[in-house]
Structures are given as structure tokens and as C-alpha cells.
Amino acid sequence: MESPCTSNGCGDCTERYACHCLGITADQVIQAVTTLGLRTLDELRQQTGAGAGCTACHRRLRLLIHRHAQSSSASPICSVR
């Protein structure tokens, strides 16, 4: 099978792994966070298994959760007088 990565490196690759041990991609993590409303690494691990192996990916997973949980939450309500 040919690698889906581009000549720009894996930064643009939609199939880059967020959890190498279990073969879970960043896209799968982002989808779980945004569709299931996950907010913690424990919730992510329970739903997807990501982070349940060697734990080397925990920092990366937390970053993905933080970035995408923020963008999927409702906008704050502002009061303007």
C-alpha cells in the first residue's frame, strides 16, 4: 500500500497517526471529539482506544482535544449595552 503522505511531509497528511500503537489517525480523534463532544483524554480513550498503548501520544491527543473541543463548543453569549 502506498503512503498517503504528500511531498510536503506528514503535516498535510490526513492519515497521520495520533496514536501509533493502535493505528488511530488524527482525523479519527478529531471526528470523535467533535461529534461525541469529548473533553478529556479518558473520554477519548474509552470511546476510541487512542492512548491506551504506550502512552507516548498523550500529549498529542490532549492537544487535539483542546484544539477541537474549543472549536466545537457553542460560542459564548455576549451582552452589549
C-alpha positions, -999 to 999 in steps of 0.1 A, spaced: 0 0 0 13 34 -9 17 61 17 -9 88 15 16 115 26 25 143 2 59 157 -7 52 184 19 57 158 47 31 145 70 19 179 82 -6 179 53 -13 142 55 -49 134 65 -39 99 76 -12 109 100 -14 88 132 -22 104 165 -18 70 183 7 48 166 2 18 189 -35 14 179 -33 30 144 -57 58 152 -54 88 129 -57 125 139 -88 127 117 -104 99 137 -96 117 170 -109 150 157 -141 133 145 -147 117 179 -140 149 198 -163 170 176 -192 145 171 -192 129 206 -184 161 225 -153 145 242 -134 168 265 -108 146 283 -82 120 274 -101 94 295 -132 100 275 -113 97 242 -96 65 254 -129 50 263 -146 59 230 -117 52 206 -90 33 224 -65 61 215 -38 65 241 -43 31 257 -10 17 245 25 30 254 11 65 263 37 83 242 8 100 223 -9 115 253 5 150 248 -6 150 211 -40 136 220 -46 163 246 -36 190 221 -61 177 196 -88 175 222 -80 211 233 -80 225 198 -111 208 186 -132 208 217 -128 245 217 -139 249 181 -169 225 185 -183 243 216 -210 269 213 -200 305 211 -202 325 243 -232 347 247 -221 384 249 -241 412 263 -236 445 247 -252 476 262 
